[in-house]
């Protein structure tokens, strides 16, 4: 996925555990792990805002675009009837 998640970097800078962050944000540690490990397909703005508030950072400190990273979902296929 071309979007990289750097929550672990901010956790280290803030000397905070995943469990503490999850509790303060109001999400489960399992859901935070999915987001932190880059397996999430989406994130709600309210969750992103809560993460930024607790970690005292900007969204760009948590998310970044990686040029050339492969998208995991397959692209659209050609419809042979449209030829």
Secondary structure, DSSP 8 states (H G I E B T S, - for coil): --EEE-HHHHHHHHT--HHHHHHHHTS-HHHHHHHHTT--S---HHHHHHHHHHHT--HHHHEEE-TT---SS------GGG-
